[in-house]
Amino acid sequence: MKRIRYVFKGRVQGVGFRFTAIHYANQLNLTGWVKNMGDGSVLMEVQGEEFKIKSLIHYLNSDHYIRIDSFDKKEISVLENDQGFGLKGY
C-alpha cells in the first residue's frame, strides 16, 4: 500500500483531467483526491496498490485530450481509513 502525491503540468486543466482521474481511480479502487492549482497544474494524492496507481497514470497519459508534459512525484504517509477518490476544494 502506497500514497503518492503528484503535481502534473501540461494541458491538464480544462480537459477533464480531474473527472478522468476520478473515474479511473474509482474503477481501480484507489483512494485520494485531485485538485486544480492556481498555476495551471493539477495536484493529486492517490493511495492503493502500486500497480494500480501505475495503471491510473497510464490511463491519464493515454487520454487524447490530456497532455502531461511533466510531473513531480513524492511518496507520502499512507492515511488509515481513507475512503473514496474525489475532488478536493480550492
N, C-alpha and C positions, 0 to 999 in steps of 0.2 A: 504494500500500500504506500503510495506516494502522494504528495501535494506539491504542485508546481505552479509558480507564478510566472506568467508570460506577459511581455509587452510586445505587441505586434505593430509593425509600421508598414506602410504601403497604402494601397487602396483598400482600406479596412473600415471606413465609415461611409454610410450611405449606400452600402451594397448588400445589406442583410447579414453581415458578419455575425452580429450577436445572436440573431434568431437562428442562423445556421448552426452556430456553436451550441445553442440550447437544444436544438432538435437532435443533433448527433450525440451530444453528451448524455441526454436522457435515454436515447436508444442504447448507449453503451453502459448505462447505469453508473455514470460518473457523477460526482457532486462538485459544487462550487458555484462560481458566478462569473459574469462577464460585464464589462462596462466601457463605454466610450470615454476618452480623456479629452481635455480641452486642447491638447496639442495635435489632435488628429490621429493619435494612436488608440489602440484598444488594449485594455488591461484585463487579464483573465487569471483566475485561480481555479485549478482543476485538481480533483482528488480521485484516486482509484488505482487500479492495477496499471502498471507501467505500459503494457502492451495496448491497453485500451486508450490511454492518454495519447500514445503514438498514433493510434488509429484516428482519433479525433483530429490531431494536427494534420494527418494525411488528408482527411476529408475536407478540411478547411483549405488546404493547399490545392485541392482538386477542383474547387468551385470555380466556375468560369467568370463570375463577377468579382470575386475577391482576388486581390493580388498582394501576397505577403512578400515584401521586399526584404525584410529582416525581422528578427525577433530576439529579445533577450529572455533568458530562461533561468529561473532560480528555484532550487528545491527548498521548500519551507516545511515547517512543522505540520504534521497531519492533525486535522481537527477531529476529535472524537465526536461521534453522533452527528456529523454533518449529513444533511439530507437534501436531496434535490439539486438541480442546477438551474439557475435563473439569472435575471438581470439584477445588477446592483445599481442603486441610485447614484445620481450625480453628486 
